Amino acid sequence: MLIHFVLHLLPSLANSVLDTSAAKADVPNTYKQNTQWMGLKSMDPTIPRHHRLHHPHLRIHLLINHLPSNLPSPIPFEPMPYPTSDNMDVEYPSFVLDHTPPGDQYTPDLPRITCAYHAKLNGQICNENGDDIPPDTLPPPRGSDQGPDDWTPYANRLEFEVADFLYRRNQMSAGDINFILSLWAASLAIHNDKPPFTKVTHMYDTIDSTPLGDISWESFSLQYNGEIPADNVPSWMEADYDVWFRDPRILVHNLVSNPDFKFNFDYTPFQERTTDNTHRFRDFMSGNWAWSQADIIADDPQTHGSVFCPIILGSDKTTVSVATGHNEYWPVYLSIGNIHNNIRRAHRNGVVLLAFLAIPKTTHEFRDDAAFRKFRRQLLHSSLAKILEPLKPGMTSPEVIRFPDDHFRKVIYGLGPYIADYPEQALLACIVQGWCAKCTAPAKDLDTGHHVRRSQAHTDLLVEEFELGMLWDEYGLVGDIVPFTNGFPHANINELLSSDILHQLIKGVFKDHLVTWVNDYINVEHSASEAQKILDDIDRRIALAPSFAGLRRFPEGRNFKQWTGDDSKALMKQLKAMCQMRCLAALDNALQRFHRHREVFRTSGVRAEGFNLPRQHSLIHYVKMIRAYGAPNGLCSSITESKHIKAVKEPWRRSSRFEALSQMLLTNQRLDKLAAARVDFVDRGMLKGTCLSSVWEDILRMNQADPGSDPPDPLLDQDPQLTHNGNDGDNSGSNNGNNMGNIDEDNDDEAEGDVAGPTVEAHVDLAKTALCRVYPDDIAAEIEQPDFSDLIQQFIHKQENAQDSNSNNSVVALPTFYGKITVYPSAVATFHAPSDISGNGGMRRERIRAVNSWRKGSGRYDTIFVNTDPFAEGMRGLDIARVRLFFSFSHDGVQYPCALVHWFSRLGDSPNDNTGLWIVEPDTSDDDGATLRVTSIVHLDTIVRAAHLLPVFGHEYVSRTLSFSDTLDEFTSFYVNKYADHHAFEIAF
């Protein structure tokens, strides 16, 4: 039950959450209102359910047309009692419930969202002097927009793409770049030509001269200024501590003006409710904190019409190498609350490196010295205060900057949440380790009693009244440290510390606590041999999880040496959950059950000392934190830890390792310049297609101007990575034989993951490369489907008679088909999943495989969600099937991309009571005593995405001979794993 609580909690925290509260009446009319729709576009209800499976034009649609461009995309949510001032909630307007978006007919079954925007900090457009202008005024051009042919400082596209590839994508060393350029020069010398760069320094100089993203590194030094002993002076007292940083004001300007964010940017705090008065929390600006801060700021009339820009900070110490020495760095990152959570998580330039803090060190003799510990704490706060100083004027007086949509607006800054793990939270909140940074719960009794929320006012009062020793012992306060937030308006460090899913839930409650406790409990309750037998069986069950795109497998179960955050998350997804939680009330209820059931570890002796664990205690603050800051997946230390790779670890590996920091700073500066140049070139439409295709377009234009010249060879304009041959025709090369397997698809993994670009309609496409072209009867035996040709004829009949609900295959002559089919090893599903790692538009893709040999092993035939009833919610409108073959064929001039599938049926009309997961079993039929799988052919447009099934094991030990590739064939019932990722959680309820 305890592990199930954590599993259930994560998807809810990573998605939007709901709070059902009655809307208050008699609120002043100072709010702008807007009503949205969310749901799926209607499919033709006259088409019978079994016919819809094969309709050539049926496809799941995302209803995004009517959402304002500055609002996040809609997702599922939750209910609660009406919030009070204690949880920073706000007054709401009377919502308009009868608005119909333009161009839509009223459909009462579709839920609608009413959105109230802050009336005073509402992001009015202005000119660059700050004067208000009409809302329909076109934005002025950017200074960098010098036309589609201006590649400054690069000579052309080729020069930019070479620099970007060698320096950013390939991270090639200077020596190797010189070698490549010399080979390139040798190949061109005979043509009296030369490569884009003569040598590596030429390339570096060009990158360095990029005007965009040019934010230089600065530094300052701090020293100890307290009492120094007469003799035996510790080295730390005499050392200089250098802090390197970049101007945060310019960094924020670059973030705010990034055109990549134009469809993922909130210009004003907003509050959303559904038609049943359910309050919906999603991206940061939907939280109550942004609204309440805007109310405070709006007390000054000069701020009216501005955009409130919360500054999000994060820091996390990291070690780059253990083998060659203790190389520690302490980076600080910066983001803004206006960009959507998926942008911040995907690092689409939404999180930037701000500074490297100094790490004071001393000898063992002085490591526990009180003076050293105090200096170390104050050094952190003094450094942060100095780094953020350039932002301070803009926190009280608005300044005018350009925004992603190219318009100018006034902006007012404010310190927002700080992302940190618990040790850094203790340093930032100036508390004693073991105490809570959010409330006054004592370290020895964290989870009983009622405690006061910490605040700067409360801390100041305590410091004034009590001695330092009393503050330390009775209140967990380090009273002689001045928090960096004290020097900034409206900033309270205790309030600003965000929840941290990674360290508090994934690494904390799950990995460090529950997994260890369960292991110890089994050893306490059973003999040594029996306990080991049980643990081995758990490992075998974990190892039997079928393959799934983006989900790590554990061949040895949980028995591996070193756990990372990704390991913990992946393992959690493979363990079934016990409850379904879609609202804040359910989150509170689950937490209460967790506290009740964990007592078994105390009574059994596993945790005889109790549960005074700060990371577990932090869970009691999650509901208030969600109300304040929206869904917490946008404020998690996994964001900063992932950023370490690009900002710290990779630049360090590229350095000479001698005085590496200066080289790392230069590397980061060049990477930022390349990223800024790419964003600018994309925004101006200069990076469409490939570099090769753009060259041939230029040649074609020149040929049109000079009719006597030779046309280019079209075969040279083929980019195998960009050519799509799934739905548009059969492209199987010269392979017309029967080659159904033995394919190594590792290279195709590149098609998985986030998708750059805006939000588009979900779709499924066949792989770019086909396996073979064959006649259906030639492969019927190999795929164990002797009636394959009949199934194709039935499919064609249903496609051609999709609107005829009375059509019956048994009494109507089926169309004939004598042609070949083209077989593909996989298909790629692209869908809207902003809660998972996705592109700017929230799009993500995954590969669905159907091959008889994968990675030189057994076959892999993935399971899928198929849309069978577009008017039903969740799993009631979806069916599970297993793909046996991806193929396409042409009939009467129509191209059909298809999948041959084996069907599963849901057991019952609701999820399993114990797990909250749907259970499915294979569909079978009896044919003269033989049990056959129910099979049919579906159009690719009816496939939603891949599904992950986990076997229902029962109480018996699992066979040692089974492999994960046998799981879907050997077990008789399966859980539909909605915890495979956040998108699955949103659709498989």
KESETOR-96590 format. One record per residue (C-alpha): x, y, z. Coordinates in steps of 0.2 Angstrom, whole numbers, plus 5000, padded with zeros to 4 digits. Layout:
// KESETOR-96590
XYZ...
// end
This chain:
// KESETOR-96590
500050005000501450125004502350104988500650114979500350284987501950354979501650274962499850354963500450524969501750554955500650564940499450684949500850794954501550794936499950834928498650974931497650954947495951004952495251084967493351084967492851244976491251344975491451504966491151664977489851784972489751974972491551994967491952164958491952164939493852184938494152024929494251974911493351814907493551684893492851514891493751364883493351194877494251034881493950864873494050764857493250814841491750724837491750574826490250524816489050444828488150354814489550244812489450084822490750054834491549904825491550004809492350154817493950044820494150044801493550214795494950294784494750464791494450434809495850504820495950574838496050764837496650884850495451024852496651174853495951284840495051394852496351414866497151584867498951574862499551624879498651484889499251314893498551164884497151074893497350914904496350814917496150864936495350874954494250924969494351014986493551124999493551314995495251374999495651515012496851645014497951525023498251435007498451594997496851574987495951724979494251794975493451734959492251814947490551744943490951634929490051644912489451464908488551494892489851544880490151444864491851464855491651534837491351414824490751274836489051204839488551194857488851024864488351014882489350844885491050924882491751004898492151194897493451294906493151474912494651574914494851734924496351844921497151974933496352144928497852254933499352164929498652114912500152134900499452274889500552304873501552464871502852544861504652534865504452694875503152624886501652714878500052604877499552564859497952494852497852304854497752264836499352354832500652244823502252214832503852304826505252204817506652134828508352224826509052054820507852034806508852094792507951984779508051794775509751794768510651884782511651744792512751864801514051834807514051674796514251684778512851564774511851424781513151294778514451394789513151404803512651224802514451164802514851264817513251204826513551024822515451024826515351124842513651094849512950924843514550824841515650924854517150884844518850934851519851074843521150944836519850844828518950994821520651044813520850874806519150864798519351044791521050994783520250834775518850944769520051074762521050934753519450864744519051044738520751104733520651014716519051124713519951284719518751294733518951284752517851234767516751354777518151374790520051364787520451304805519651284822520051464828519151534813517651434818517751494836518051674832516451664821515451594835516151724847515651864836513751814836512851964843511351864849511551784866513051884870513051894889514751904897515351824913515751934927516551894944516651964962517651904977517051884995518151865011517851825029517751995039517551925056518751905071520351815066521351725080523051775084523851615079523451455070522351555058521251435047521551445029519751475025519851645034521151715023520551645006519651744993518051664986517651704968515851694962515651694943513951754936513051834922511851984923510151904927509252054920509952024903509651834905507851874909507651994894508251854883507051724890505551844889505951894871506351714865505151684850505151504853504051534868502651634859501351494861501951434878501951594888500751674900500651864901499551874916499151774931497551674928496251564937495351424929493751334934492751204925490851214924490651114940491651244949493251134950494751244951496151184939497951214943499251184929500651294924501551414936500451564932498851474936499351454954498751574968500451634972500651724956498951804958499251864976500851934971500052034957498752094969500152164980501152234966499652314959499452424974500652544965499652614950501252634939501352444938499552434930499652354913501252274916501752084915502252004931503851904928504251784943506051744944506351554947508051504954508851334957510451274963511251104966513051054970513750924958515350824956516050804939517350674942517750554956519150464948520250614945519950704961518550794970517950924957516451004964515451144956513951234963512951304948511451424950510051414936508751544932507051524923505451624923503651574929502851634913503451494902502451334903503051184913503451074898504651204892505551214908505751024910506251004892507651134893507051224877508251364882506951394896508251364910509851454909511451454919511651604930513151584941514451474949514451494968516051474978516251314989517251355004518351215011519451185026520451055034519650915045520251015061519051165057517651075047516451075062516951245068515451355072516251505064516651405048514851345047514151515049515351585036514851455024512951495026513151685025514351665010512851585000511651715005512751865002513251784985511451764979511051944985512452014975512051914959510251964959510552144962510252204944508452144945508052244960507552404952506352314940505452244955504652414960504752514943504252434927505352424912504952404894505552244885505052144870504051984872503951814862502551884851503752024846502652154855503452274868502652274886503052344903503752204915503852204934505052064942504851974958505751834966504851674963505151494969506851414973507151244967508351144979508550974988508350965007510151005012510151165002508351205007509051205025510451325020509251435011507951445025509251465038508651315048509451175058509651015048508250895052506951035054505551075042505951235031504151265028503451255046504051245064503851055066505251005077506550885071506150755084504250755081503950805063502250725060501150755076500350915082499951075073501351195068501451375062502051415045503751495044503851665038505151815038504051905050503951765062505751735061506151915064505051915080505951755086507651825083507251985092506551895107507651745110509551705111510451605097510451445108508651455111508251485093509351335088508651215101506851265102506451335084507751255073508351425067510051485063509751665070511351745065511151725046510351855035509351775021509651845003507751875001507852005015508452135002507052104989505252164990503852044994505051894996504951765009506251625008505151495018503651525006504751524990505551354993504651234981504151054983505350934975504650774967506350704964507150704981505650704992504550574983505650474970507350464979506650494996505050415000505150284987506950234985507850275001506350235012505050115006506150004995507349985010505949965023505049835012506649735010506949745029505149695033505249535022506849485031506049525048504449425045505249275036506749155038508249205029508049075015506149115013506449305013507749284999506549174989505249304990506449444985507049344971505249324965505049514966506549534955505849414942504249494941505049664938506149584925504649514916503849684912503649694893504649824883503949994881504550144872505450264884505350144899506850064905506949874908507749794923508349624918508949594936507449674945507849804958509449714962510749834954512149924963511850114960510150194959509950364949508450464949507950394932508150224939506950254953505650334942505750194929505650064943504150144950503250144934503349954933502549924950500649934950499750064960498350044973497250194971496650314958496950504962496350644951496050784964496850874979495650794991496150624985497950674988497650725006496650555008498150455001499350545012498250505028498250315022500050325020500350385037499150255044499850105035501750145037501550105056501749925051503649965050503650035067502749895075503849765066505449845072506049905055505750085060505750065079506450245081504950315071504750425056505550595059506050615041506050785033505750725015504250625020503650765031503750885016502250785008501050875020501351035012501050974994499251024993499651204998501151204986500051154972498751284975500151414976501251364961500251244950500751074945502451034954503250954939503851124933504751154950505751004953507650974956507650844941507651004930509251074938510050894939509650874920510351044916512050994925512450884910512451024897513051164908514351084919514750904915514950904896515851074897517051004910517450854899517850964885519051064895520951024898520450994917521751134922520851284929519351214920518051334926518551474914518551354900516751294905516151474906516751504888515951344882514251394890514451564882514751494865513251364867512151504871512651604856512351454844510651424853510151614851510651614833509651454829508151524837508251684827508551594810507151474813506051624818506451704801506051544792507951524787508151344793506751254783507151084776508951024776510551114771510651014756508851044751509051234753510651224741509651134728508251264729509451404726510151304711508351284704508051464706509651504696509151374683507551464681508451624678509651534666508651414655510251344647510951274663510851084668509551044681510150964698510050784700508450754711509150594718510450704727509050794736508450644746508750644765508350474772508050554789506750664782505850564769504150504774503450354765502150284776500450354771501050424754501550274745502550114746504450144747505249984750506750004739507249854729506749724742505349634735505649474743505049404760506149474773505049494788506249514802508049504809508049694809509149794821508149954824509250034836509550184825507650214824507650254843508050434836506250454831505750434850505550574862505150764861504550844845505051014841503851144834502051194838500551084844499850984829498550854827499050684834499450554821500250384818501450354803502250204796504150184797505150274784505950114778504949954773505549774776504849704760503449694747502549534746500849454742499749424757499649234755501549224754501749284772500149214780500949064786502449154794501249274803500149124808498649204800498049084786496449204783497549354780496949384763495149374769495449494783496149624770494549604759493449624775494449784779494249854762492349824762492149914779493250064773492250074757490550064767491050154783489450254782488250104780487850034797486849894790488349824780488649644784490249544778489349384778488049424766488949544754490149504741491849564747493049664736494449564728496249604731497649534721499049654724500549664735500749734752502249834759502749774776503549894789504449854805503649994815502550144816502850314825501450394836501550574838500350644851500150794863500950754880501450914888501650834905503050724899504650784891504050864875504450994863503851184863502151134857501950994870502150854856503050694859503250534849503650354852503950204841502750054841503649894834503049734826504549624821505049444823506749484829507249644839509049684843509549514838508449424850506649374851505249454842504349614848502549644846501949804855500249834862499249994858497750094863496450094849495050224849493450134847492150254855492650434854491150484865491650384880492950444893494550354897494750174894492850154891493250234874494850134871495249954868496949864869497649774855499349694850500049734834500649584823501049674807501149844801500849864782500149964768499349934752498350024738496649984732495650074718496850214720496750234739498250204750497850114766499150114781498549974792498949864807498549674809498049664828497549534841496249604852496049614871494449644881494149744897493649634912492249724920491549904918492749994930494549984935495149844948494549894965496249854973497449934961496450064952497049994935496049914921496249734918496149654901496249484894496649414876495049394865494949214859493749114849493448924847493748844830493348654830494148644848495648754844495748914853496149064841496549244844495249364838496049464824495649604813496449744803496349924809496750084800498250184807497150334811496250234824497850204834498150324848499850274854500750124862500050044878501049954892500349794900500949714916500449534920499249494934500449374943499349294956500049224972501149084965503049104962503549154944504449024933506249054932506249004914505149144908505849294898505149464896504849424878503649284883502549394895501249444883501049264877501149164893499949264905498149264904497649434911498549604912498449774920498449924909499950024916499350204917500950244926502050214911502050394908500950554912500050544895499550364899498850424916497850554907496950434895496950264904495750304918
// end
